[in-house]
């Protein structure tokens, strides 16, 4: 492969895996999850203490939210570790899709331990209104939680923004589109946490001003609904990747150009590039090779092209077949 083709191959890998190596990118995502875990444990402890002191329904909901997030981060850490296992005979395309299974569990945990608990507690508080006190403690804890959650959120935003630039996407678009569910989960959970802090603060302030526990209880319910919406979005995206999702059209186009740039390839008549893990793809294509070699040599040439594709860190599998004479070219 000449220098120009190698550079273009690097560009394709960069689209799917910005660091051109799964290990560094995996390590960065793992660090993002670890920072979120530490922040959520500290925040959960502080919110729990504040909820016990103040009796605020919104703070109880926020404490449940943070404990759910902390538990989810453990599942996301497991997801990253298991997805990073190399291919073997039983899993020739690697274990990348396992990350979507564990991330799906994490999203369901957010729904059950965060959303359901918050809504249930808010409804219970509406039925049995209990006044809160020591509001200053609640405000201080919410402020501290905002700082810790903000640190974790900014970490995920920086990683997302860097990747989004590669695809010419904005941050929110890339959050929904990225093949890395752990990064999406951390961003979504931290964003929901920051919004939840505002809701909890408003409920606590309204409780203090009016003397009624109703706004506080309603705040708990709103937080629960917010977590439920976030959880369902995460569940659906993980489901879509588990079922099988094609790559961004721009990555497919780059892969097509890479194949066409190979001296041995005369044309490409079929191309399927499917996501099989975070920044990992499997390439299936029908190609027409240059020259007029006999069948045995054509097989050897195809295997050589497959091996060269798999050398790209983003490509974990490649299957090339010969095009039929009547198949139209893709380019």
VMD Tcl script that draws the C-alpha trace (Angstrom):
set ca {
  {0.00 0.00 0.00}
  {1.55 3.31 -1.02}
  {1.83 6.33 1.28}
  {-1.30 8.00 -0.10}
  {-3.39 4.90 0.51}
  {-1.93 4.46 3.98}
  {-2.83 8.06 4.81}
  {-6.36 7.53 3.53}
  {-6.63 4.30 5.52}
  {-5.58 6.23 8.61}
  {-8.32 8.75 7.86}
  {-10.94 5.99 7.75}
  {-9.72 4.57 11.04}
  {-9.72 8.08 12.49}
  {-13.38 8.54 11.59}
  {-14.30 5.41 13.49}
  {-11.59 5.54 16.15}
  {-10.09 9.04 16.52}
  {-6.90 7.87 18.21}
  {-6.13 5.18 15.59}
  {-5.82 2.64 18.39}
  {-8.56 1.06 20.46}
  {-6.43 0.84 23.61}
  {-5.80 4.56 24.19}
  {-9.40 5.47 23.36}
  {-10.69 2.70 25.58}
  {-8.46 3.99 28.34}
  {-9.80 7.52 27.92}
  {-13.41 6.36 28.10}
  {-12.57 4.27 31.15}
  {-11.03 7.32 32.83}
  {-14.14 9.37 32.05}
  {-16.32 6.69 33.66}
  {-14.01 6.42 36.69}
  {-14.13 10.19 37.28}
  {-17.92 10.06 37.06}
  {-18.00 7.16 39.54}
  {-15.89 8.96 42.15}
  {-17.92 12.16 41.74}
  {-21.23 10.30 42.06}
  {-20.18 8.42 45.21}
  {-19.11 11.65 46.91}
  {-22.27 13.42 45.77}
  {-24.49 10.52 46.82}
  {-23.02 10.50 50.33}
  {-23.48 14.26 50.68}
  {-27.05 14.20 49.33}
  {-28.01 11.29 51.57}
  {-26.73 13.12 54.65}
  {-28.51 16.31 53.59}
  {-31.76 14.42 52.90}
  {-31.67 12.92 56.41}
  {-30.98 16.30 58.00}
  {-33.49 18.36 56.04}
  {-36.20 15.82 55.26}
  {-36.47 17.25 51.74}
  {-38.23 15.01 49.21}
  {-36.24 16.54 46.35}
  {-32.97 15.75 48.11}
  {-34.11 12.17 48.68}
  {-34.78 11.92 44.93}
  {-31.38 13.42 44.17}
  {-29.68 11.00 46.57}
  {-31.41 8.06 44.85}
  {-30.34 9.50 41.50}
  {-26.68 9.73 42.54}
  {-26.60 6.23 44.04}
  {-28.16 4.89 40.84}
  {-25.53 6.72 38.78}
  {-22.72 5.36 40.96}
  {-24.02 1.82 40.51}
  {-24.32 2.39 36.78}
  {-20.71 3.52 36.57}
  {-19.65 0.14 38.01}
  {-21.56 -1.58 35.21}
  {-19.97 0.78 32.66}
  {-16.49 -0.02 33.98}
  {-17.29 -3.73 33.57}
  {-18.59 -2.97 30.07}
  {-15.35 -1.27 29.04}
  {-13.16 -4.06 30.40}
  {-15.13 -6.89 28.78}
  {-15.49 -5.11 25.44}
  {-11.72 -4.60 25.29}
  {-11.02 -8.35 25.25}
  {-9.27 -9.35 21.99}
  {-10.92 -11.57 19.35}
  {-10.70 -15.33 19.83}
  {-11.93 -18.44 18.02}
  {-15.41 -18.15 19.53}
  {-15.60 -14.40 18.93}
  {-13.71 -13.61 15.70}
  {-15.05 -10.04 15.69}
  {-14.07 -9.45 19.29}
  {-16.27 -8.73 22.28}
  {-17.16 -5.14 21.42}
  {-20.93 -5.65 21.42}
  {-20.81 -6.78 25.05}
  {-20.41 -3.11 26.01}
  {-23.98 -2.52 24.80}
  {-25.32 -5.32 27.01}
  {-23.79 -3.92 30.19}
  {-24.72 -0.37 29.21}
  {-28.28 -1.58 28.70}
  {-28.25 -2.98 32.25}
  {-26.95 0.38 33.50}
  {-29.74 2.25 31.72}
  {-32.36 -0.09 33.19}
  {-30.78 0.44 36.61}
  {-31.09 4.20 36.18}
  {-34.78 3.72 35.44}
  {-35.46 1.35 38.34}
  {-33.22 2.80 41.06}
  {-33.38 6.43 40.01}
  {-36.61 7.21 38.19}
  {-39.01 4.81 39.92}
  {-37.70 5.57 43.43}
  {-37.88 9.33 42.88}
  {-41.41 9.27 41.47}
  {-42.66 6.87 44.16}
  {-41.12 8.93 46.95}
  {-42.56 12.15 45.53}
  {-46.06 10.67 45.35}
  {-45.72 9.36 48.92}
  {-44.67 12.82 50.10}
  {-47.68 14.38 48.39}
  {-49.96 11.99 50.26}
  {-48.17 12.42 53.59}
  {-46.73 15.93 53.53}
  {-43.75 16.36 55.85}
  {-42.19 19.80 56.40}
  {-38.44 20.13 55.90}
  {-35.94 22.17 57.91}
  {-32.23 23.11 57.92}
  {-32.58 24.40 54.37}
  {-29.09 25.91 54.41}
  {-27.58 22.42 54.64}
  {-29.52 21.42 51.55}
  {-28.36 24.45 49.58}
  {-24.71 23.88 50.51}
  {-24.87 20.22 49.52}
  {-26.54 21.04 46.21}
  {-23.80 23.57 45.49}
  {-21.04 21.06 46.28}
  {-22.82 18.44 44.18}
  {-23.02 20.90 41.31}
  {-19.26 21.43 41.38}
  {-18.48 17.69 41.43}
  {-21.05 16.82 38.78}
  {-19.80 19.71 36.68}
  {-16.22 18.38 36.75}
  {-17.39 14.98 35.52}
  {-19.67 16.56 32.92}
  {-16.93 18.79 31.50}
  {-14.62 15.77 31.21}
  {-17.17 13.92 29.07}
  {-17.93 17.05 27.03}
  {-14.26 17.51 26.16}
  {-13.96 13.94 24.90}
  {-17.23 14.18 22.97}
  {-16.37 17.53 21.40}
  {-13.01 16.19 20.16}
  {-14.69 13.17 18.54}
  {-17.61 15.22 17.20}
  {-15.19 17.46 15.30}
  {-14.05 14.43 13.28}
  {-17.59 13.82 12.07}
  {-18.50 17.51 11.73}
  {-21.26 17.06 14.31}
  {-22.35 19.17 17.25}
  {-22.02 17.75 20.75}
  {-25.62 16.59 21.20}
  {-25.73 15.01 17.75}
  {-22.57 13.06 18.50}
  {-23.87 11.97 21.91}
  {-26.78 10.22 20.23}
  {-24.73 8.89 17.30}
  {-21.49 7.71 18.96}
  {-20.83 3.99 19.08}
  {-19.37 4.39 22.60}
  {-22.32 3.82 24.98}
  {-20.27 4.45 28.12}
  {-19.38 7.95 26.99}
  {-23.01 8.60 26.04}
  {-24.19 7.31 29.42}
  {-21.80 9.47 31.45}
  {-22.74 12.58 29.47}
  {-26.49 11.90 29.75}
  {-26.38 11.03 33.45}
  {-24.26 14.06 34.34}
  {-26.46 16.38 32.28}
  {-29.56 14.95 33.97}
  {-27.85 15.32 37.35}
  {-27.11 19.00 36.77}
  {-30.70 19.64 35.66}
  {-31.92 17.64 38.65}
  {-29.87 19.81 41.01}
  {-31.62 22.91 39.65}
  {-35.02 21.26 40.09}
  {-34.16 20.11 43.62}
  {-32.89 23.57 44.53}
  {-36.06 25.18 43.19}
  {-38.25 22.72 45.10}
  {-36.30 23.28 48.29}
  {-36.48 27.06 47.91}
  {-40.22 26.97 47.20}
  {-40.66 24.74 50.26}
  {-38.82 27.25 52.42}
  {-40.67 30.28 51.05}
  {-44.21 28.81 51.10}
  {-43.82 26.53 54.09}
  {-45.51 23.82 52.03}
  {-43.88 20.50 51.17}
  {-45.89 20.25 47.93}
  {-43.29 21.96 45.65}
  {-40.56 19.79 47.15}
  {-42.55 16.60 46.51}
  {-43.37 17.74 42.98}
  {-39.66 18.36 42.45}
  {-38.98 14.73 43.36}
  {-41.54 13.56 40.81}
  {-40.15 15.82 38.05}
  {-36.63 14.53 38.75}
  {-37.93 10.98 38.47}
  {-39.65 11.70 35.16}
  {-36.45 13.30 33.84}
  {-34.42 10.23 34.80}
  {-37.01 7.97 33.18}
  {-36.76 9.85 29.87}
  {-32.95 9.72 29.91}
  {-33.00 6.01 30.79}
  {-35.37 5.15 27.93}
  {-33.20 7.04 25.44}
  {-30.13 5.12 26.61}
  {-32.01 1.80 26.54}
  {-33.17 2.42 22.98}
  {-29.72 3.39 21.66}
  {-28.13 0.30 23.21}
  {-30.90 -1.85 21.74}
  {-30.25 -0.40 18.28}
  {-26.53 -1.16 18.48}
  {-27.18 -4.68 19.77}
  {-29.55 -5.39 16.89}
  {-26.93 -4.06 14.46}
  {-26.37 -0.56 13.18}
  {-24.55 0.63 10.10}
  {-21.86 3.26 10.43}
  {-22.29 6.93 9.67}
  {-22.60 7.43 5.86}
  {-19.44 9.50 5.91}
  {-17.46 6.59 7.35}
  {-18.94 4.24 4.74}
  {-17.97 6.71 2.02}
  {-14.43 6.90 3.37}
  {-14.23 3.09 3.47}
  {-15.43 2.94 -0.15}
  {-12.80 5.45 -1.19}
  {-10.14 3.46 0.64}
  {-11.08 0.28 -1.22}
  {-11.14 2.11 -4.55}
  {-7.72 3.60 -3.81}
  {-6.16 0.13 -3.53}
  {-4.26 -0.68 -6.71}
  {-5.69 -4.23 -6.84}
  {-9.34 -3.10 -6.76}
  {-10.93 -2.10 -10.08}
  {-14.39 -1.43 -8.65}
  {-16.63 -2.06 -5.64}
  {-20.18 -3.32 -6.19}
  {-21.34 -3.97 -2.64}
  {-20.26 -2.54 0.72}
  {-21.61 -3.02 4.21}
  {-19.81 -1.46 7.18}
  {-21.43 -2.40 10.48}
  {-20.63 -1.27 14.02}
  {-19.52 -4.22 16.18}
  {-18.26 -2.27 19.20}
  {-17.11 1.16 20.34}
  {-15.26 2.60 17.31}
  {-15.03 -0.89 15.84}
  {-16.49 -2.02 12.52}
  {-16.82 -5.09 10.33}
  {-16.44 -4.60 6.57}
  {-18.18 -6.81 3.99}
  {-17.69 -5.98 0.31}
  {-17.86 -7.35 -3.22}
  {-14.95 -6.16 -5.35}
  {-13.71 -6.62 -8.89}
  {-9.94 -7.10 -8.94}
  {-7.61 -5.82 -11.61}
  {-6.02 -8.28 -14.01}
  {-7.28 -11.69 -15.08}
  {-5.73 -14.17 -12.64}
  {-6.95 -17.71 -12.20}
  {-9.27 -18.50 -9.28}
  {-6.59 -19.72 -6.85}
  {-4.60 -16.51 -7.19}
  {-7.73 -14.38 -6.86}
  {-8.47 -16.01 -3.50}
  {-4.97 -15.22 -2.28}
  {-5.28 -11.60 -3.40}
  {-8.63 -11.23 -1.63}
  {-7.21 -12.62 1.62}
  {-4.30 -10.20 1.34}
  {-6.66 -7.25 0.95}
  {-8.70 -8.43 3.95}
  {-5.55 -8.66 6.06}
  {-4.56 -5.12 5.09}
  {-8.00 -3.79 6.04}
  {-7.91 -5.51 9.42}
  {-4.57 -3.83 10.11}
  {-6.60 -0.64 10.60}
  {-7.32 -0.58 14.37}
  {-10.95 0.38 13.78}
  {-11.56 -2.64 11.51}
  {-11.90 -5.88 13.48}
  {-13.16 -7.96 10.56}
  {-13.24 -7.86 6.77}
  {-14.78 -10.23 4.24}
  {-14.23 -9.56 0.55}
  {-15.87 -11.48 -2.29}
  {-15.59 -11.23 -6.05}
  {-18.19 -9.12 -7.86}
  {-20.36 -10.66 -10.55}
  {-19.81 -9.17 -14.01}
  {-23.33 -7.71 -14.14}
  {-23.20 -6.02 -10.73}
  {-23.22 -2.21 -11.00}
  {-20.34 -0.30 -9.48}
  {-20.92 1.80 -6.35}
  {-18.63 4.49 -7.68}
}
mol new
graphics top color blue
foreach p $ca { graphics top sphere $p radius 0.5 }
foreach p [lrange $ca 0 end-1] q [lrange $ca 1 end] { graphics top cylinder $p $q radius 0.2 }
display resetview
